[in-house]
């Protein structure tokens, strides 16, 4: 893990740092609640009332110059982009200043390729963030950034090559950014020169459309119990409040909130954290149940992975909050069937199910059909002789007890009592389980 100090030149930058692409600031790292912060956390990033800290237009022109084509291809490849998509991508980024020492995956330019390495960026470094609040570019050198993928608790930082340990460094306060649960429209910043002044910056703008607000104004904690974690996070962010949570990792968006601290109605200053507790039995947002073997999906993509939709690109996840998405079983279960056996809805009610495929396994030996008993006699469901009751409906999952095994069996002779087995068919054994090998198919007699 390499330390990168504010104002320090990179050894192998993508672009000459004397070109004025970006300007770092002198910012003391702020304590953060927990090591993981979502990209839409109010006050996660800072700004100033002066000109923007990143010259996005100059970076765009530099990458478009024919003499920099090789660098442009390496730069785009580090971010999973095509070179012709660079201008549009840069137009969606927003310049900010780090307010916390932040872990990222940085990239130097070596031998015509992007060389990735884990880095700890000091607070005050100017970066561009994407629509989900994830760090995307280090402004002063134009190096592409991706989310940090390692274990924050096990990092070992190397302070060398002019990056001396800075004043105020505290390993316990290092931050990892996760993508916001949805794509952001605006980012709420804090003026690093005047913390009482907040800055609301529309995503994709460089400061010309900023609006100011008072960070000292109290904000009431909304009622959150019973909502999903994703919805609670969005509500708090909308009021300028940050989310904290019990546990070491961010709960799934669909987890149900069981408590908040402080409780609903409490007045807090901008950027203050509200700790959420979630129920142990968690589904996905929307109230669905997570299918076995799958992970609850966020409306936001995860860091580290090439943010599926750039609504989810944040190395620290919280850049924007994704819209909720739910997972659930795709098939309903047949009432009365063993758990996990889906109902067959492909055939109309009352139709005879097609025969099961021949798997080649040896059919079980036929068993003598037990004599029919009087209705109500335990152990059999066969109707009494002479009864006109219709055979039970069947499904593709298992043949009915007492009925023909397949639909290819010829109908019983005219006048035969209902419920009797066809002369050429092999009756199914009531005791045979639904999952046993298919019974021997009846043979047709040529006439």
Order of alpha helices (4+ residues) and beta strands (2+ residues): beta-beta-beta-alpha-alpha-alpha-beta-beta-beta-beta-beta-beta-beta-beta-beta-beta-beta-alpha-beta-beta-beta-beta
